[in-house]
Amino acid sequence: MSTYILGISAFYHDSAACLLKNGQIVAAIQEERLSRKKHDAGFPELAIDYCLSSQKITIDDIQLIAFYEKPFMKFDRIIDTYARKTPFGFRSFKKAIKSWTSEKLWIPNIIQKKLNYKGEIIYTEHHEAHAASAFFVSPYKESAILTIDGVGERATITIAKGVDNKIDSIAEQHFPHSVGLFYSAFTYYCGFKVNSGEYKLMGLAPYGKPIYKDIIYKYFIAIDEEGVLTLNMKYFNYEAGLKMTTNAFDKVLGNPARKSESNMSQFYKDVARSAQEVLEEIVIQLAKTAKKITGSENLCMAGGVALNCKANQELLKQKVFKNIWIQPASGDCGGALGAALIGNYHYKGNKRNVIKDSPIYNAYLGNSFTDDEVEDELQELTVQYNRLPLQSVIKKTAEYLNNKNIIGWFQGKMEFGPRALGARSILASPKYQDMQSHLNLKIKKREGFRPFAPIVIEEKADQWFEIKGTSKYMLFTFDVKKPKEIPSCTHLDNTARVQTVSEEDNQRTYELLDQFEQLSGLPVLINTSFNVRGEPIVATIEDAVRCFFNTDMDVLVIGNCIVTKRDNTNFDMNILKDVSYELD
């Protein structure tokens, strides 16, 4: 009889569900992909339904549900914070307490009611779930584990050590002193959304100079040699306010926070660069502390800050650790995975087998469709298409790419985590100088400064980038060796967020890269997520069709079916459901 464990993360941002079968990850998906609400924080009913249906089981087959944090510990921290800030922050408190009393304190009731679940429920700590999501799927038998995010229950930074099937927390930094919230404050100050726009701040940074770095260290933040972080809370308002920063913060920097969608002046570019460099230095110092405490040659990382690929590059360069493994779903969605793994290893006590050089983790854990299902849906939507044999699809798509066409590429199982990894991707040739601006403005409908990532044949990556080994999940940037040949995926600082692809990882995308190289001489393509600004990555055939016809994409390839704009000049958009997305 199979044993199933369901992991759940919910109620803050990026809710998700993950299913283990006999200790193996068989399904994981974010709620936003199915609800079509970016960073959906609601209870992940749709995600849970997918996980169960993917294995043809019901909730009665689940032996254990693991929730990714301890609600009462978090509530205690929130009440304590507001008590210290009384009488300030009443508006914020009123807003927060409503969500707590209506749902966040009643997790068992919600799970039992919404799922009709009668079994056992356990709760992990937030950072424990993050740490588990990284270490338990890593290729290491033992490792230091560094978790850095905004805040969990109380912890904002945790250093732990994993050995076999156990994780032990060694040191913690507590709220309000948080690297993640420090970076989010600058995200807010530069006019981007918190918990959504941090990657924009990272992308903006190369356009500026770090001229405010000394000011940041003088007034806002300090870190000692042991990695202990101190924020001067005079300048930050996130403890009990509705904003991230105070008026005193603005006065130090000499300008007010930028309004969203307003002109991006050089000042904010310089602030972004300064904040980014401070973050990088803090991450390196924390890694050195983790090395000192644990004595390990291996490092696993998780938490939202672990998605800062530029900081990860700088950490690689420092060679603090011999090996680094970062969870691709490092944000809160990955908490569902970590909770399930804690249930499997800590609670159930199951053994963990690590086989050297054997692939442990596969990010392709979401939904997929057969070619017959694709055809049925396209016919129902009255979309004109051609269904071809696989090799013809690969060849034809490569030809389209080589002729400067932009492709919507919808293949196999959807990726788990924030990155598109060649399953729900928009692909284009990187050799054209104007491709970046065209993709940003006409396809993605987003800010023009945003960079695009290259996807490259794994065994040829070191010919194009300063890379040793692999980079399967776009978690590191690397210097570009031939920027003039791939200008539209080379950022201003001559780096690129690289994804390497092997035949074993993703055979169709690998074969497409190989075919494109035969035509163009480049084993590299631009790879960006299949969505427009404010929209979650497409999850269904209708999502893909809607995004395709709402942008200037040229060709849509779903499985073995090819759709072109030329063949669909009379397509009726009214057939599609009316969906709108709030700008992120």
N, C-alpha and C positions, 0 to 999 in steps of 0.2 A: 504494500500500500504506500502510495506517495505521500510525502509530508509537504504541506504548503504553508509558507509564512508570508503575510502581507505587510509591507511597510507603508506608512502614510506620513506625508508632511502636509500641513495646512494652516491657514488662518493668518499668515503674514504676507508672504508673496511667493509665487512660483510653487503652488501646491502640486503634489505629485503622488503617484502610487507605484510600488515596485512589488513584484511577486517572485519568491524563491520556491523552487521545486526540488526537494531533497538537497537543499543547500546551494543549488545552482540558480543564477539569475536567468529567468525565462521571459520576463516582460517588465518594462518600466516606461512611464510616459508622464509628461506634465499635463495638468488639467487645462492649461491655456490652449494647447493644441486642438483640443476637442470642443471646448467652450467658445473659442475664438475671442477670448478676453485676455489681452496681454498681461502677463504676470499674475494671472488669476490666483486669488488668495483663498477662494472658497473651498469648502469640503470637496475633495476630488472624486465625486461620484462617477463621472464619466471615465476618468482614468482607471478607477477601480473596476468598473464594468469591462473596460478593454482588457485589463490584466486577467480577469476571470475568464472572459470569453475566448481569449487567445489560447487558453489551455483547456477549453471546453469543460470548465468546472463551475460550481456555484459557491456562494459564501459558506455553505455547510461543509465544504471540503477544506476550509481554512482552519488550521489547528491553532494559529497564533497571529494576532495583529500587534504590530509594534508601532507606536507613535513616536515622532522624532524629537520630542522634548517633554519637559515636565511642567505642565501649565501652572501648578500652584507655586512652584519655585519662581517662575517668571512673574506671576501676579504679585508675589511678595516683594520682588525687586521694584516693580512699578509703583506699588502703594508706598513703599519706603521712599522712593525718589520724590513722589508728589508731596509726601508728608514733610520732607526736608525743604521743599520749595514753597510751602504754604506761606502767604496766600496767593503767590504767583502760580500761573499755569492752570487756573480753573477751567478755562475754555478747552485746553488740551486734555485735562483730566476728565471732563464731562464727555468728550468725544471718545476717549479710550475706555472709560468704565462701561459705556453702553455695549461695546463689542465684547467686553469680558463677561458681563452679566448675561448677555444674550446667547453666547455660544462658546467662547474660549475656555470657560471653566467647566464646561459640560461635555467634554470630549467622550467619555464612556457612553453617555446618553445619546449623543449624536451618532456615534458609531453603531450602537445597538438599534437605534430607531431607523436611521437611513439605510443600513445594510441588513437589518433583521439578523444581526450577529449575536450568537449566544455563547461564544467561546471566550478564551482568555485574551486580555489586553495588557500589554506592558508599555512602559514609558522609558525612553532613554533620555539622557541629557543632550541638549542641542549640539554641543561640541563633541560629545561622545559619538553621536551619529555622524557628524562630519568626519571625524577621525576614522571611524569604521569604514565609511564609504571609500576612503583612500587606501588605508592599509590592507584591509581584508581582500581587496581585488588587485593589490600590487604584486610584483614578482619577488617580493622579499620575505624571508622567514622572520627577520627582525628589522625594525626601522625606528628612527625618530619620526614623530608625527607633529606637524605644526599646523594648527588651525587658527586662521585669522579672518574675522568677519566684523559685522557691525556689533551685534550682541546676541547672545543666546539667552539663557536664564539670567545669569550675571556675568559670565565669562565673555571676554572680547578677544582674548588671545589664550591659547592653550598649547602647552608643550606636553606631549605624551610619548610613551614608548610602546610599540607593538612587538610582541613575541608570540609566534605560532598563532594560537586562537584567542589571545588575550591582549587587551589594551589597558594600560594604566596611565592615568593622568599624573603628571609630575609637578607642573607649575601652571598657574593661571594669572591673567590680568583681568581685573573686573571693571564693569561699567562705573562711571562714564568715560573712562580712559580707553579709547578705542581707535585703532588704526583705521578700521573700516569706516567709522563715523567721521573721523578726521577727513578722509578722502571724499566721503559723501558730502561733507560741508563745503568743500571746494567745488564739487560737482554742482551743488545748489548755487553757490556763489557765481559760477560761470554760466548759469542759466539753463542747466539741464536737470532732468528729473532724478531725484534720489531713488535708489534701488532699480534704476533703469538706465541712467545716463552716464554711469561711471566709466564705461568703455568709450564714451564720446570724449570725456576729459582726457583719457589716455591717448586717443587718436589725435586730439587737438594739440597735445604737449609738444610734438616736434616742430610745430610752427612758431614756438616761442623760445625765449631764453630764460634761464633760471635766475633772473635778477632779484626775485623776491625770496629766495631760499633762506638767506640769512635772517630776514624779517620773520619768516615762518618759525624758525628755530628760536628766535629771540622772544617772540610774543606768544606763539600758539602752542608749541609742542616741544617736548624734550624726551630723550631716551638715554638711559645710562649704559654703562658697559655691560651690565647684566641683562639688558633688554627690557628693563622696567620703563614703562611709558607713562608720561604725565602730560595731560592737556590742561591748559589754563582755561577753566570753564567760564571765565569772564567773557570770553569771545565766542562761546558756543551756546546755542539755545535749544538743543535737542533733548535735554533732560526733561523739561516740562513745558516747552513752548511749541508753537506750530511752525517755527522756522528753524533752520539749521544753525544760523549764525546770528550774532547780535549787532547792534549799531556800532559797538566798539570795534568789532572785526572790520567793518567797512572803513572806519576812521583810520585804522592802522594801515590798511592797503591804499587808502586815498580815494576810493570809488565805491559806489553802491553795488549791490549784487546785480548782475546783468539780468534783464528781463528776457524771458524765453522768446525766441524767434527774432529778437532785435539784432542789430548789426554786431558782428563779432570783431571787436577792435583788437589791436595788438596787445593792449594791456591784459586782456583776459587770456590771450594765448601765452603770455609770459607767466601769468599766475598759474595756468595749467601746467606748464613745464616745471615751474618751481615746486608745485605740490607733488608732481610725479616723481621728481628726483628725491624729494624727502621720503616719499613712500618707499622707493627703491632702497634707500639707505637703511630705513627701519627694517624692512624685510630681511636684508642681509644681516643686520645686527641680531635679529631674532633667530635667524638660522644658525649663526655662530653660537648663540646661547644654547640652542637645542642640541647642537653638536657637543658642546662642552658638558651639558647635563647628561646626555644619553650615551655618548661615546660611540655612536653608530656611524657607519660609513654611508648609510642609506637615509633618505628623507622622503616622507610622504606628506603631501600638502592638500588641504581642503579649506572650505570657507570662501566667501565671495572674493576676498582679496587675492586668493590663489588663481583667479581668472585674469589677473593683470599680467599679460604675457610679456610686457616690457620689463617689469620687475623680475619676472622669472628668468629672462635672458641675462639680466645683470647678476642674478644669483648663480646661474650656470657659469658665468665668466669668473666668478670669485673662487670656484672650485672648493667651496666649503665642505660639500659632500661629494663622495665618489659617484653616487647614483641619486637621481631625483625622479619621483613619480607623483604626478598630480592628477586628482580625480577630475575627469572632463566635466562632470556635473557637480562642480564644487559649490554652487549656490544652494539655496534651500531645497530645490527639487531633489538634489542628491541626498538630503536628509532622509527621504523615504527609503532609499537604497541602504543607507547606513543603519537606519533603525531595524530594517529586516535582517541585516547581517549581524547586528548585536543580538537580535533574537535567536539567530542560528548558532552563533558561537558562544556568547556569554551566557545566555539564558538556557539554551538547549545543550550546550557543552559539546557540540559536534567538533570533530577534528578538522583541521585545515591542512590541505595538501598543496604545497608549492613545488612545482616542477621547474627547474632552472631553464630559462630561455623559452618557456612555453607560454603562449598567450593566455592571460588570465581574464582579461576584460574585453568585452565587445560592446561598443556604444550603440549598435543597431538593435534596439530593443523595443521599438514601437510598431505601429500597425503597417500592414502591407496589403497589396491587392493582386489578384491573379490577372492575367491578360484578358480573360473572359469577363471578369468583373469590370475592368477598365473599359472594354468595348461596350458592355451593357450601359454603363454610366454615360459614356460619350454619346451613344445613340439616343439615350433619354434626353440629354441636353441639346440634341440636334447639332453636335459638333462634327464637322467633316474631318476624317483622319485616314491614315494608311497604317495597316498592321503588317509588319515585315518580320522576317527571320532575324534573330538576335544579331548576327554578324552584319547583316545589311543595315540594321539600326545603328550599330556602332560606326560603321563606315560612313553612312549618310550624315550622322550627327557631327563627326569629325570634319566632314566637308563643309557643313554649315558653319562650324566654328572657324575654320580656316578662311572662310569668305566674310568674316566679321559679323556673322549673325550671333545674336544673344539667345541662349538656350535655357528654357526651364527644364530641369533634369529631375524627374520623380521616379525613383527606382528602389525596389526592395523595401526593407524595414526602415522606418523612420528613426532618426537619431534621438538618443536621450541626452538631455543637456542643452545648453544655449547655442551650440555651434552646429551648423550644417556641415556634414562630413562626406558629401557626395551621394547622399540619398534624397535629400530635399534641398537641392542647390540650384542656383542660377550660375551658369558657366559662360565664360567668354574668353576670347584670345587676349593674352597679356601684351602682345607686341605693339598695340596701337596706343600712341600717347594720349589720345582723347577718350579712350575707353573708360577711364575712371570717372571723369566728369559726366559722361553720357549715362553710365550705370547709376551714378548717384542721383542725377536730376530727372532722368526719363524713366528709369526702371524702379529704383528703390525709393525715389521721391524723398530724398533726405539731404542733409547738409553736404555741401561740396567738398569739405575737407576730409571726409571719412575715407579711410584707406580700405583696400581690398586685399584679401588673402590669396596666396598662390597654393594650388594643390599640385603635387609633383610626384612622378614615379620614384618610389622609395630608393631604389638602387642608383638613381642618377641625381639625387638631391644635393649631394656634396659637390657636384659640378656647377651648381647654380647658387648655392647658399653656403655660408660658413657654418656648416652643421656636421656633427659627428653622431652617427647613430640615426635614430628615428624621431619623428615628431608627429604622431598619429592623430592628435586631437587639437591642433592649433593652440597650444598652451604656451608656446615660446615664440618670441621673435628672433630672427637671425639676420646677420648682415648679408646683403645680396652681392654676389660676385659679378653678375653681368646685368647691371641695372638698365643699360641702354637697350638691351634686347627684350626685357620684360618691364617696360616703364610703368604700365598701368597697375602693377601689383607691387611696386617698389615705393615705400613711403618716403616722406621728405627727408628722414634721417638715414636713408639707405638701408632700412630694415624691412622685413616682411614677416607676417605671422604665418608660418609655414605648416602645411599639412602634408605629410608623406603618405603615400598609398602603396601597399603591396597587393599582389594578386590574391593573397589569402584574406586580406582585410575586406576588399570590395572589388570583386573581379570585374564587374561591368565598368566601373569608373576607371580601373586600371587599364582595361583594354581600350577604353576611349582615349585615355592619355597616350597610350602607345600608338594608336592610329593617328592621333593628332600630330604626334612627333614625326611620323612618317611623311606627313603632308607639309608640316611647317618647320621641322627641325627643332621644335621646342617640346620637351616633355612636361610642360607646365601649362596650367590653365588658371584663370581667375575663378575662384570659388566663393560665392557669397550666398547667404541664406535665401531660400525661396519664399520671399514675402516682400511687402512694402513697409515703409515706416509706420510704426504703431500696430502692425499686424503680427500675430504669432506666425511662426513658420507653418507653411501649408501642411495639412494632415490628410486631407481627403482629395479625391479626384475633382470634386466641385470646387474646393478651395484653390486647387492648382489652375483650373480652367478660369475661375474668376480673376485670379491674380494675373494670369497670362493676358486676358483680354482687356484688363484695366491698365496695362503698362505697354511700353514699346518693345517688349520681348518679341522676337521673330518666330521662334519655334518652340513647341512644347513636346517633350518626349516623356511619355508615361509608359513604363514597361516597354513593350515592343510596338507601341502605337505612337505615330508621329503626327502632330497637329501643326499646321502652319497658318499664319495670318492670311497669306495669299489664297489659301483654299477656303477661308471662312470670312470673306469680305461682307457677307450678309448675315453674319451671326447676330442673333437677337439677345442682347444682354438682359432683357427683362425676364428671360427664362431662369436666370440665376437668382438666388435669394439676395435680398437687399441687405448688405452688411457694410457698416462703416467702422473706422478705427480711430481712436483718439491718438494724436501725435505723442510719441514718447520723448 
